[in-house]
Amino acid sequence: MNTAHESPASFCRRGGHVALRFWKNFLAEGSDGLLILCCAKPSDKDLSEYGVDVSFLQAQIGRSIIWGQDYLPNHEMNALIASSHFLLSPSASLHSVSIMQAMTLGTIPVVTDTVGTSVYVTDNETGIVLQGIRGAIWHKDAATGILVDRYCRTPALDDSLVSQLTHRVGALLDAPDTYRSMRDRTMAYAQDQFSGQ
């Protein structure tokens, strides 16, 4: 998440709360790493309403969580993404540019099954696709037949996404050869599909 006009209100729609809840599980399992967020920070009250442990967050900012709220130039954002294992985007809506950028730089995208994801990411081949968003918030409009989203808080789905994210990322990190193979497929797919005009 890195736009000059990023609103803290969009943080949870983009799955930021899921990423923070995952990070608490990740560390609790004895794993080590760094979570980097590049976006405006919502209030502690808003984060708490979405199930984020604010005391954990406050204790980890500056330690295992780096939260930059300033806009980064593209070359700096690319350097951050290229140095990362995963791009966490458990979002309600598709963010295709972020996905393509990550894949091109060799960073495995972790996304939801929202509308459009399948154009960019194939589960277990070129990334991790978390299940549940499409069925929960996307519906076909009876009058037009067009898919529309009805975004609302879904605590049970959030729990499922956090659980899937914890399990899937942990399993991939525990299998370095599998991780490297997925990374190679991701980069090859991006080079083939996303490098043209």
ChimeraX commands (.cxc) that place a marker at each C-alpha (Angstrom):
marker #1 position 0.00,0.00,0.00 radius 0.5
marker #1 position 1.85,3.04,-1.17 radius 0.5
marker #1 position -0.04,5.93,-2.69 radius 0.5
marker #1 position 0.34,9.60,-2.03 radius 0.5
marker #1 position -3.33,9.90,-1.07 radius 0.5
marker #1 position -3.68,6.65,0.92 radius 0.5
marker #1 position -6.48,6.89,3.45 radius 0.5
marker #1 position -6.29,5.03,6.76 radius 0.5
marker #1 position -9.93,4.05,6.12 radius 0.5
marker #1 position -8.86,1.73,3.31 radius 0.5
marker #1 position -6.37,-0.19,5.45 radius 0.5
marker #1 position -8.78,-2.94,6.49 radius 0.5
marker #1 position -10.40,-3.23,3.06 radius 0.5
marker #1 position -6.94,-3.96,1.76 radius 0.5
marker #1 position -6.40,-6.65,4.41 radius 0.5
marker #1 position -3.95,-4.78,6.61 radius 0.5
marker #1 position -5.62,-6.03,9.78 radius 0.5
marker #1 position -5.32,-9.63,8.54 radius 0.5
marker #1 position -1.59,-9.12,7.93 radius 0.5
marker #1 position -1.10,-7.71,11.45 radius 0.5
marker #1 position -3.05,-10.55,13.05 radius 0.5
marker #1 position -1.03,-13.06,11.01 radius 0.5
marker #1 position 2.19,-11.43,12.18 radius 0.5
marker #1 position 1.29,-12.00,15.83 radius 0.5
marker #1 position 0.69,-15.71,15.08 radius 0.5
marker #1 position 3.89,-15.91,13.02 radius 0.5
marker #1 position 6.04,-14.62,15.87 radius 0.5
marker #1 position 4.16,-16.68,18.48 radius 0.5
marker #1 position 5.12,-19.84,16.54 radius 0.5
marker #1 position 8.78,-18.95,17.06 radius 0.5
marker #1 position 9.36,-17.60,13.57 radius 0.5
marker #1 position 11.50,-14.58,12.94 radius 0.5
marker #1 position 11.26,-11.86,10.34 radius 0.5
marker #1 position 10.31,-8.32,9.50 radius 0.5
marker #1 position 6.91,-7.01,8.47 radius 0.5
marker #1 position 7.12,-3.79,6.48 radius 0.5
marker #1 position 4.03,-1.65,5.95 radius 0.5
marker #1 position 4.04,1.39,3.68 radius 0.5
marker #1 position 0.75,3.18,4.24 radius 0.5
marker #1 position -1.14,5.50,6.53 radius 0.5
marker #1 position -1.78,3.98,9.98 radius 0.5
marker #1 position -5.38,3.76,11.20 radius 0.5
marker #1 position -6.23,4.71,14.75 radius 0.5
marker #1 position -5.70,2.16,17.51 radius 0.5
marker #1 position -9.47,2.14,18.03 radius 0.5
marker #1 position -10.12,1.19,14.39 radius 0.5
marker #1 position -7.45,-1.51,14.48 radius 0.5
marker #1 position -8.84,-2.92,17.70 radius 0.5
marker #1 position -12.34,-3.12,16.20 radius 0.5
marker #1 position -10.88,-5.35,13.47 radius 0.5
marker #1 position -9.27,-7.72,15.95 radius 0.5
marker #1 position -5.73,-6.34,15.99 radius 0.5
marker #1 position -3.95,-6.64,19.35 radius 0.5
marker #1 position -2.91,-3.00,19.71 radius 0.5
marker #1 position -0.55,-3.64,22.64 radius 0.5
marker #1 position 1.28,-6.27,20.56 radius 0.5
marker #1 position 1.45,-3.82,17.65 radius 0.5
marker #1 position 2.85,-1.03,19.82 radius 0.5
marker #1 position 5.47,-3.37,21.26 radius 0.5
marker #1 position 6.58,-4.57,17.80 radius 0.5
marker #1 position 6.70,-1.28,15.89 radius 0.5
marker #1 position 10.38,-0.51,15.44 radius 0.5
marker #1 position 11.30,-4.12,16.25 radius 0.5
marker #1 position 9.70,-6.70,13.98 radius 0.5
marker #1 position 7.29,-4.24,12.34 radius 0.5
marker #1 position 8.49,-1.25,10.33 radius 0.5
marker #1 position 5.62,1.09,9.51 radius 0.5
marker #1 position 6.47,3.88,7.09 radius 0.5
marker #1 position 3.69,6.36,6.50 radius 0.5
marker #1 position 5.46,8.55,3.96 radius 0.5
marker #1 position 5.14,8.02,0.23 radius 0.5
marker #1 position 8.15,6.19,-1.23 radius 0.5
marker #1 position 9.49,6.76,-4.75 radius 0.5
marker #1 position 9.08,3.78,-7.06 radius 0.5
marker #1 position 12.75,2.74,-6.94 radius 0.5
marker #1 position 12.66,2.60,-3.12 radius 0.5
marker #1 position 9.41,0.63,-3.13 radius 0.5
marker #1 position 10.89,-1.78,-5.68 radius 0.5
marker #1 position 13.96,-2.30,-3.48 radius 0.5
marker #1 position 11.76,-3.11,-0.48 radius 0.5
marker #1 position 9.61,-5.54,-2.45 radius 0.5
marker #1 position 12.61,-7.22,-4.09 radius 0.5
marker #1 position 14.17,-7.86,-0.66 radius 0.5
marker #1 position 10.97,-9.47,0.67 radius 0.5
marker #1 position 9.85,-13.09,0.61 radius 0.5
marker #1 position 6.14,-12.24,0.30 radius 0.5
marker #1 position 3.79,-9.43,-0.66 radius 0.5
marker #1 position 0.85,-9.75,1.73 radius 0.5
marker #1 position -2.31,-8.49,0.05 radius 0.5
marker #1 position -5.27,-10.27,1.69 radius 0.5
marker #1 position -7.55,-7.65,0.19 radius 0.5
marker #1 position -11.27,-7.47,-0.54 radius 0.5
marker #1 position -10.49,-6.07,-4.01 radius 0.5
marker #1 position -7.90,-6.80,-6.67 radius 0.5
marker #1 position -4.70,-4.75,-6.67 radius 0.5
marker #1 position -3.20,-5.95,-9.93 radius 0.5
marker #1 position -0.31,-3.48,-10.17 radius 0.5
marker #1 position 1.03,-4.52,-6.75 radius 0.5
marker #1 position 0.76,-8.18,-7.73 radius 0.5
marker #1 position 2.56,-7.68,-11.05 radius 0.5
marker #1 position 5.23,-5.55,-9.41 radius 0.5
marker #1 position 5.90,-8.18,-6.73 radius 0.5
marker #1 position 5.99,-11.09,-9.18 radius 0.5
marker #1 position 8.37,-9.25,-11.51 radius 0.5
marker #1 position 10.73,-8.61,-8.58 radius 0.5
marker #1 position 10.62,-12.24,-7.38 radius 0.5
marker #1 position 8.38,-11.70,-4.38 radius 0.5
marker #1 position 5.61,-14.25,-3.93 radius 0.5
marker #1 position 2.15,-12.64,-3.78 radius 0.5
marker #1 position -0.25,-13.75,-1.05 radius 0.5
marker #1 position -3.70,-12.65,-2.19 radius 0.5
marker #1 position -7.36,-13.53,-1.80 radius 0.5
marker #1 position -9.72,-15.20,-4.24 radius 0.5
marker #1 position -11.38,-11.87,-4.98 radius 0.5
marker #1 position -12.66,-11.17,-8.50 radius 0.5
marker #1 position -9.77,-10.93,-10.98 radius 0.5
marker #1 position -7.10,-12.71,-8.94 radius 0.5
marker #1 position -7.06,-15.73,-11.24 radius 0.5
marker #1 position -5.79,-13.57,-14.12 radius 0.5
marker #1 position -2.57,-12.95,-12.18 radius 0.5
marker #1 position -2.01,-15.67,-9.60 radius 0.5
marker #1 position -2.48,-19.43,-9.69 radius 0.5
marker #1 position -2.58,-20.97,-6.22 radius 0.5
marker #1 position 0.50,-23.05,-5.35 radius 0.5
marker #1 position 2.04,-22.22,-8.72 radius 0.5
marker #1 position 2.71,-18.48,-8.85 radius 0.5
marker #1 position 1.57,-17.47,-5.38 radius 0.5
marker #1 position -0.74,-18.21,-2.50 radius 0.5
marker #1 position -4.47,-17.60,-2.91 radius 0.5
marker #1 position -6.46,-17.41,0.33 radius 0.5
marker #1 position -10.04,-18.62,0.01 radius 0.5
marker #1 position -13.30,-17.01,1.14 radius 0.5
marker #1 position -13.50,-13.39,-0.02 radius 0.5
marker #1 position -15.22,-14.08,-3.32 radius 0.5
marker #1 position -18.04,-16.06,-1.75 radius 0.5
marker #1 position -18.44,-13.69,1.18 radius 0.5
marker #1 position -18.62,-10.27,-0.44 radius 0.5
marker #1 position -19.08,-10.70,-4.21 radius 0.5
marker #1 position -22.61,-11.25,-5.54 radius 0.5
marker #1 position -24.27,-11.13,-8.93 radius 0.5
marker #1 position -26.68,-8.22,-9.24 radius 0.5
marker #1 position -30.12,-9.65,-10.09 radius 0.5
marker #1 position -31.04,-6.84,-12.46 radius 0.5
marker #1 position -27.80,-6.57,-14.45 radius 0.5
marker #1 position -25.99,-9.86,-13.89 radius 0.5
marker #1 position -22.86,-7.89,-13.00 radius 0.5
marker #1 position -20.70,-8.94,-10.06 radius 0.5
marker #1 position -20.75,-6.34,-7.30 radius 0.5
marker #1 position -19.11,-6.32,-3.90 radius 0.5
marker #1 position -20.87,-5.75,-0.63 radius 0.5
marker #1 position -17.96,-5.15,1.66 radius 0.5
marker #1 position -18.70,-5.43,5.35 radius 0.5
marker #1 position -16.90,-6.63,8.44 radius 0.5
marker #1 position -16.71,-10.41,8.46 radius 0.5
marker #1 position -15.01,-11.55,11.68 radius 0.5
marker #1 position -15.34,-15.28,10.88 radius 0.5
marker #1 position -13.81,-14.76,7.43 radius 0.5
marker #1 position -11.03,-12.65,8.96 radius 0.5
marker #1 position -10.27,-15.53,11.36 radius 0.5
marker #1 position -10.15,-17.94,8.42 radius 0.5
marker #1 position -7.86,-15.68,6.38 radius 0.5
marker #1 position -5.47,-15.27,9.32 radius 0.5
marker #1 position -5.43,-19.04,9.85 radius 0.5
marker #1 position -4.85,-19.75,6.15 radius 0.5
marker #1 position -2.12,-17.13,5.96 radius 0.5
marker #1 position -0.34,-18.47,9.05 radius 0.5
marker #1 position -0.45,-22.05,7.81 radius 0.5
marker #1 position 0.39,-21.42,4.15 radius 0.5
marker #1 position 3.28,-18.99,4.67 radius 0.5
marker #1 position 4.73,-21.10,7.48 radius 0.5
marker #1 position 4.58,-24.26,5.36 radius 0.5
marker #1 position 6.31,-22.56,2.44 radius 0.5
marker #1 position 9.08,-21.13,4.61 radius 0.5
marker #1 position 9.60,-24.59,6.13 radius 0.5
marker #1 position 10.25,-25.98,2.63 radius 0.5
marker #1 position 12.99,-23.81,1.10 radius 0.5
marker #1 position 13.17,-25.80,-2.16 radius 0.5
marker #1 position 9.41,-25.45,-2.65 radius 0.5
marker #1 position 9.66,-21.72,-1.89 radius 0.5
marker #1 position 12.48,-21.24,-4.43 radius 0.5
marker #1 position 10.58,-23.20,-7.09 radius 0.5
marker #1 position 7.48,-21.05,-6.60 radius 0.5
marker #1 position 9.59,-17.90,-6.70 radius 0.5
marker #1 position 11.19,-19.01,-9.97 radius 0.5
marker #1 position 7.78,-19.82,-11.51 radius 0.5
marker #1 position 6.44,-16.47,-10.31 radius 0.5
marker #1 position 9.25,-14.51,-11.94 radius 0.5
marker #1 position 9.06,-16.53,-15.17 radius 0.5
marker #1 position 5.30,-16.02,-15.38 radius 0.5
marker #1 position 5.66,-12.28,-14.77 radius 0.5
marker #1 position 8.37,-11.97,-17.40 radius 0.5
marker #1 position 6.22,-13.83,-19.92 radius 0.5
marker #1 position 2.86,-12.21,-19.12 radius 0.5
marker #1 position 3.56,-8.73,-17.80 radius 0.5
marker #1 position 6.60,-7.40,-19.63 radius 0.5
marker #1 position 4.91,-6.27,-22.84 radius 0.5
marker #1 position 3.27,-3.00,-23.68 radius 0.5
marker link #1:1,2 radius 0.2
marker link #1:2,3 radius 0.2
marker link #1:3,4 radius 0.2
marker link #1:4,5 radius 0.2
marker link #1:5,6 radius 0.2
marker link #1:6,7 radius 0.2
marker link #1:7,8 radius 0.2
marker link #1:8,9 radius 0.2
marker link #1:9,10 radius 0.2
marker link #1:10,11 radius 0.2
marker link #1:11,12 radius 0.2
marker link #1:12,13 radius 0.2
marker link #1:13,14 radius 0.2
marker link #1:14,15 radius 0.2
marker link #1:15,16 radius 0.2
marker link #1:16,17 radius 0.2
marker link #1:17,18 radius 0.2
marker link #1:18,19 radius 0.2
marker link #1:19,20 radius 0.2
marker link #1:20,21 radius 0.2
marker link #1:21,22 radius 0.2
marker link #1:22,23 radius 0.2
marker link #1:23,24 radius 0.2
marker link #1:24,25 radius 0.2
marker link #1:25,26 radius 0.2
marker link #1:26,27 radius 0.2
marker link #1:27,28 radius 0.2
marker link #1:28,29 radius 0.2
marker link #1:29,30 radius 0.2
marker link #1:30,31 radius 0.2
marker link #1:31,32 radius 0.2
marker link #1:32,33 radius 0.2
marker link #1:33,34 radius 0.2
marker link #1:34,35 radius 0.2
marker link #1:35,36 radius 0.2
marker link #1:36,37 radius 0.2
marker link #1:37,38 radius 0.2
marker link #1:38,39 radius 0.2
marker link #1:39,40 radius 0.2
marker link #1:40,41 radius 0.2
marker link #1:41,42 radius 0.2
marker link #1:42,43 radius 0.2
marker link #1:43,44 radius 0.2
marker link #1:44,45 radius 0.2
marker link #1:45,46 radius 0.2
marker link #1:46,47 radius 0.2
marker link #1:47,48 radius 0.2
marker link #1:48,49 radius 0.2
marker link #1:49,50 radius 0.2
marker link #1:50,51 radius 0.2
marker link #1:51,52 radius 0.2
marker link #1:52,53 radius 0.2
marker link #1:53,54 radius 0.2
marker link #1:54,55 radius 0.2
marker link #1:55,56 radius 0.2
marker link #1:56,57 radius 0.2
marker link #1:57,58 radius 0.2
marker link #1:58,59 radius 0.2
marker link #1:59,60 radius 0.2
marker link #1:60,61 radius 0.2
marker link #1:61,62 radius 0.2
marker link #1:62,63 radius 0.2
marker link #1:63,64 radius 0.2
marker link #1:64,65 radius 0.2
marker link #1:65,66 radius 0.2
marker link #1:66,67 radius 0.2
marker link #1:67,68 radius 0.2
marker link #1:68,69 radius 0.2
marker link #1:69,70 radius 0.2
marker link #1:70,71 radius 0.2
marker link #1:71,72 radius 0.2
marker link #1:72,73 radius 0.2
marker link #1:73,74 radius 0.2
marker link #1:74,75 radius 0.2
marker link #1:75,76 radius 0.2
marker link #1:76,77 radius 0.2
marker link #1:77,78 radius 0.2
marker link #1:78,79 radius 0.2
marker link #1:79,80 radius 0.2
marker link #1:80,81 radius 0.2
marker link #1:81,82 radius 0.2
marker link #1:82,83 radius 0.2
marker link #1:83,84 radius 0.2
marker link #1:84,85 radius 0.2
marker link #1:85,86 radius 0.2
marker link #1:86,87 radius 0.2
marker link #1:87,88 radius 0.2
marker link #1:88,89 radius 0.2
marker link #1:89,90 radius 0.2
marker link #1:90,91 radius 0.2
marker link #1:91,92 radius 0.2
marker link #1:92,93 radius 0.2
marker link #1:93,94 radius 0.2
marker link #1:94,95 radius 0.2
marker link #1:95,96 radius 0.2
marker link #1:96,97 radius 0.2
marker link #1:97,98 radius 0.2
marker link #1:98,99 radius 0.2
marker link #1:99,100 radius 0.2
marker link #1:100,101 radius 0.2
marker link #1:101,102 radius 0.2
marker link #1:102,103 radius 0.2
marker link #1:103,104 radius 0.2
marker link #1:104,105 radius 0.2
marker link #1:105,106 radius 0.2
marker link #1:106,107 radius 0.2
marker link #1:107,108 radius 0.2
marker link #1:108,109 radius 0.2
marker link #1:109,110 radius 0.2
marker link #1:110,111 radius 0.2
marker link #1:111,112 radius 0.2
marker link #1:112,113 radius 0.2
marker link #1:113,114 radius 0.2
marker link #1:114,115 radius 0.2
marker link #1:115,116 radius 0.2
marker link #1:116,117 radius 0.2
marker link #1:117,118 radius 0.2
marker link #1:118,119 radius 0.2
marker link #1:119,120 radius 0.2
marker link #1:120,121 radius 0.2
marker link #1:121,122 radius 0.2
marker link #1:122,123 radius 0.2
marker link #1:123,124 radius 0.2
marker link #1:124,125 radius 0.2
marker link #1:125,126 radius 0.2
marker link #1:126,127 radius 0.2
marker link #1:127,128 radius 0.2
marker link #1:128,129 radius 0.2
marker link #1:129,130 radius 0.2
marker link #1:130,131 radius 0.2
marker link #1:131,132 radius 0.2
marker link #1:132,133 radius 0.2
marker link #1:133,134 radius 0.2
marker link #1:134,135 radius 0.2
marker link #1:135,136 radius 0.2
marker link #1:136,137 radius 0.2
marker link #1:137,138 radius 0.2
marker link #1:138,139 radius 0.2
marker link #1:139,140 radius 0.2
marker link #1:140,141 radius 0.2
marker link #1:141,142 radius 0.2
marker link #1:142,143 radius 0.2
marker link #1:143,144 radius 0.2
marker link #1:144,145 radius 0.2
marker link #1:145,146 radius 0.2
marker link #1:146,147 radius 0.2
marker link #1:147,148 radius 0.2
marker link #1:148,149 radius 0.2
marker link #1:149,150 radius 0.2
marker link #1:150,151 radius 0.2
marker link #1:151,152 radius 0.2
marker link #1:152,153 radius 0.2
marker link #1:153,154 radius 0.2
marker link #1:154,155 radius 0.2
marker link #1:155,156 radius 0.2
marker link #1:156,157 radius 0.2
marker link #1:157,158 radius 0.2
marker link #1:158,159 radius 0.2
marker link #1:159,160 radius 0.2
marker link #1:160,161 radius 0.2
marker link #1:161,162 radius 0.2
marker link #1:162,163 radius 0.2
marker link #1:163,164 radius 0.2
marker link #1:164,165 radius 0.2
marker link #1:165,166 radius 0.2
marker link #1:166,167 radius 0.2
marker link #1:167,168 radius 0.2
marker link #1:168,169 radius 0.2
marker link #1:169,170 radius 0.2
marker link #1:170,171 radius 0.2
marker link #1:171,172 radius 0.2
marker link #1:172,173 radius 0.2
marker link #1:173,174 radius 0.2
marker link #1:174,175 radius 0.2
marker link #1:175,176 radius 0.2
marker link #1:176,177 radius 0.2
marker link #1:177,178 radius 0.2
marker link #1:178,179 radius 0.2
marker link #1:179,180 radius 0.2
marker link #1:180,181 radius 0.2
marker link #1:181,182 radius 0.2
marker link #1:182,183 radius 0.2
marker link #1:183,184 radius 0.2
marker link #1:184,185 radius 0.2
marker link #1:185,186 radius 0.2
marker link #1:186,187 radius 0.2
marker link #1:187,188 radius 0.2
marker link #1:188,189 radius 0.2
marker link #1:189,190 radius 0.2
marker link #1:190,191 radius 0.2
marker link #1:191,192 radius 0.2
marker link #1:192,193 radius 0.2
marker link #1:193,194 radius 0.2
marker link #1:194,195 radius 0.2
marker link #1:195,196 radius 0.2
marker link #1:196,197 radius 0.2
view
